Amino acid sequence: MSSCKVIEQVVDKGLCIGCGLCVSACGNDTLKMELSDHGFLEPRHVNSCGSSCKGNCLSVCPFNPEPDDDVRTETELANTFLNDSKKQSDSIGKYINTYAGFSNEHRANSSSGGIATFTLIELLKRKEIDYVISVKEGASQNAHYEYAISSTEQELLQGAKTRYYPVTLAGVFDKVKELEGNFAIVGVPCFIKSIRLAQKVEPILKSKIKFLVGIICGGVKSTFFTEYLASKTGVSVSEYSKPEFRIKDENSSASDYSFGCLDKNSQQNTIKMKMVGDMWGTGLFKSNACDFCDDVSVELADISLGDAWIEPYRSEGLGTNVIVTRSQLAEDIICKGIETNKLTIEELPVDRFIESQRGGFNHRHNGLGFRINKRRSKGLSVPPKRFEDDNLTFLLKLIHLMRMKVRKKSLVVWKRTKNAEQFDKEMRFSLNVLKKLTKLNQYQKRYSESGAIKALVMRKVNKVLK
Ligand SMILES: Cc1cc2nc3c(=O)[nH]c(=O)nc-3n(C[C@H](O)[C@H](O)[C@H](O)COP(=O)(O)OP(=O)(O)OC[C@H]3O[C@@H](n4cnc5c(N)ncnc54)[C@H](O)[C@@H]3O)c2cc1C
């Protein structure tokens, strides 16, 4: 079988994120999405590419190692697609305004403040769009969640809440061209980038996809993440169903949410995520591609939404969104929502927005250069990135190295054990080392910030000099 560019240059090099737009862009039916050994969706080459191949699979890939100059990074793409945004930030890209708040109606049944659900319903009500492509419960046991189309408010409400589960746009994305009418699509940063790239390749997609809702993402997780959490609740990985990732506790804080799933008797088993440990900062079960993404705030979406992980919002168990508007339509929806008392929202200065995603910026921007150098030292290419400086302290380098090791090891160990107790036992040492290094770094930062280390050094120097 002749070679396929996206398989050769992205999938085989460990940079596929599973968006599936290569499958739609191919046009020759040569690619098919399948679950990998490590629980990620990836394209497989099932037919010969043939002489008519234009290499579109690679052109729409968000991790294409050699993109054209006009689509080099999110910055160039934003200049094409986000003409209403007049403000610009190195950290969050082009934007109109930043906010924090929630939808009075949809907050309780959403992951965070319900602004994603509110915005999509408003778009339908205003007839800006006819269809929404969002993530809903899957039809089979093999896919607990998948992208699906909604055209009514009722259908759309089934797609509220975030699912930390691999999903793909392959298949459903073809409907954009097949169906008459306009679309909104919800996605994490790399998916939104691939949609923008597809819009560049095919102008019809630019006219039919009217709005993109960006979901801020701390990393795409393998199916192993869900299996592990199910096992932590005491349900075996072969018997769990209907995983729920964000069960809120309105009497506690926003971060004090639970995971839940049904056992074989349809009884719900839950576990507080704080009992499970740090699932995000450690890199457990995360896709390798995420370590080479520098888009923290979904810079190419019309509206970007995340959790407000800062006070006073963090203390509210029902959840609060941070919001970035980047198109006039998004800004109008938010302003109208405030005016009509459908939204409880206040403006949030950009530095506070950045603070709400501090972990994401530290990892994706500050630590990226180190990971790029590591990858290049193995002779592997990296797509163009905007944060390539590697000026981490020795301690931080160790932390990033350890995160990379933990990520990789978690996939290997879970594939073999499929049991939370055994997994925890085998991961304990690596996770403890990472935890200790992280603690040490926090101490070092605190002391250097307070000038204590400087004072201590000066005292020692003075003593020697005397
Ligand atoms: C993998 C992942 C990682 C995340 N990491 C962070 C993070 O590090 N920091 C942070 O602040 N926020 C993160 N979030 C976003 C956060 O969990 C909320 O989704 C976001 O604040 C929107 O909340 P909401 O209440 O407005 O959404 P809701 O009104 O509940 O609507 C959620 C929307 O997201 C769609 N959706 C669900 N799952 C997915 C998925 N896997 N991919 C794409 N769309 C999906 C739903 O269909 C729905 O339209 C992450 C989300 C995901 C999916």
The ligand as an ORCA input file, in Angstrom:
! r2SCAN-3c Opt
* xyz 0 1
  C     -10.525     17.111     27.762
  C     -10.900     18.373     28.487
  C      -9.971     19.010     29.302
  C     -10.294     20.203     29.970
  N      -9.345     20.852     30.712
  C      -9.615     22.063     31.251
  C      -8.600     22.815     31.929
  O      -7.445     22.378     32.045
  N      -8.916     24.032     32.444
  C     -10.173     24.538     32.320
  O     -10.402     25.641     32.800
  N     -11.150     23.863     31.668
  C     -10.902     22.646     31.126
  N     -11.883     21.963     30.451
  C     -13.141     22.667     30.177
  C     -14.162     22.633     31.275
  O     -14.228     21.307     31.779
  C     -15.554     23.028     30.756
  O     -15.830     22.196     29.679
  C     -15.664     24.412     30.233
  O     -15.420     25.298     31.276
  C     -17.061     24.661     29.647
  O     -17.971     24.578     30.675
  P     -19.517     24.872     30.469
  O     -20.181     24.686     31.778
  O     -19.693     26.179     29.782
  O     -19.905     23.700     29.463
  P     -21.287     22.943     29.285
  O     -22.394     23.917     29.174
  O     -21.387     21.845     30.265
  O     -21.037     22.324     27.837
  C     -19.908     21.575     27.551
  C     -19.773     21.490     26.061
  O     -18.563     20.789     25.731
  C     -18.855     19.720     24.839
  N     -17.899     18.633     25.124
  C     -17.969     17.687     26.084
  N     -16.893     16.909     26.044
  C     -16.123     17.357     25.044
  C     -14.887     16.944     24.509
  N     -14.210     15.913     24.991
  N     -14.388     17.629     23.456
  C     -15.057     18.681     22.949
  N     -16.237     19.116     23.411
  C     -16.759     18.466     24.452
  C     -20.272     19.345     25.148
  O     -20.869     18.695     24.074
  C     -20.899     20.710     25.436
  O     -21.301     21.342     24.273
  C     -11.589     20.751     29.813
  C     -12.536     20.092     29.022
  C     -12.199     18.919     28.346
  C     -13.229     18.249     27.464
*
